[in-house]
Amino acid sequence: MTPGRSDTESAESLFDRIGAGDWIRFADFRLDVKERRLLRGDAPVELSPKAFDVLSFLVGRGGRLASKESLLEAVWSGVAVS
């Protein structure tokens, strides 16, 4: 685990940690967590709000495996999901 980062870090805390104007880059995508946008090259990719949260959580883990429980806690905290 990365120091200062819990296994169940929420999407919101990931946004706060990255900082304004920063992008997460992977493959030919850029994820702007502050503006909640995903670009493939220069073209915007539409995502639902929850899909964006899931993607942000997974990409923000830097390739580390995520358990179902940590994903549910980070993205659906306080919501019953079956």
C-alpha atoms as one frame of an Amber mdcrd trajectory, in Angstrom:
protein
   0.000   0.000   0.000   1.193   3.535  -0.748   2.053   5.555   2.385  -0.709
   7.985   3.307  -3.269   6.148   1.198  -5.780   3.662   2.551  -7.080   0.653
   0.689 -10.573   2.179   0.690  -9.671   5.723  -0.312 -12.789   7.417  -1.657
 -12.993   9.035  -5.069 -13.355  12.423  -3.347 -10.174  12.016  -1.304  -8.329
  10.901  -4.439  -9.426  14.144  -6.104  -8.189  16.175  -3.128  -4.830  14.369
  -3.057  -4.082  14.819  -6.770  -4.639  18.581  -6.795  -6.184  21.046  -9.195
  -5.201  20.896 -12.832  -3.527  17.500 -12.579  -4.365  14.597 -14.832  -4.061
  10.874 -14.432  -2.684   9.498 -17.697  -3.056   5.892 -18.836  -2.781   4.397
 -22.333  -4.062   7.151 -24.658  -6.470   8.491 -22.026  -6.281  11.461 -19.670
  -8.501  11.596 -16.599  -9.122  15.059 -15.138 -10.423  14.299 -11.667 -11.161
  17.895 -10.686 -13.242  18.604 -13.793 -14.563  15.021 -13.876 -13.668  14.493
 -17.547 -12.081  11.684 -19.492 -10.327  12.359 -22.777  -9.083   9.867 -25.345
  -6.505  11.881 -27.207  -8.331  15.205 -27.470 -11.827  13.711 -27.719 -14.078
  13.698 -24.646 -15.433  10.329 -23.514 -18.838  10.438 -21.849 -19.190   8.527
 -18.596 -21.976   8.364 -16.067 -21.037   9.880 -12.688 -20.752   6.456 -11.047
 -18.678   5.030 -13.924 -16.342   8.025 -13.544 -15.999   7.301  -9.808 -15.203
   3.632 -10.467 -12.638   4.502 -13.141 -11.032   7.166 -10.924 -10.755   4.722
  -8.046  -9.214   1.960 -10.142  -6.827   4.161 -12.140  -5.798   6.017  -8.994
  -4.568   2.747  -7.485  -1.650   2.699  -9.912  -2.065  -0.918 -10.970  -2.601
  -2.319  -7.479  -5.314  -4.919  -7.082  -8.592  -3.676  -5.543 -10.885  -5.892
  -3.547 -14.625  -5.813  -4.114 -15.011  -4.505  -0.561 -12.584  -1.602  -1.082
 -14.322  -0.628  -4.337 -17.752  -0.745  -2.714 -16.543   1.317   0.251 -14.824
   3.923  -1.933 -17.566   4.391  -4.527 -20.786   3.244  -2.852 -20.074   4.090
   0.799 -23.290   3.974   2.821 -25.348   2.565  -0.075 -26.684  -0.990  -0.148
 -25.316  -2.682  -3.294 -26.134  -6.250  -4.235
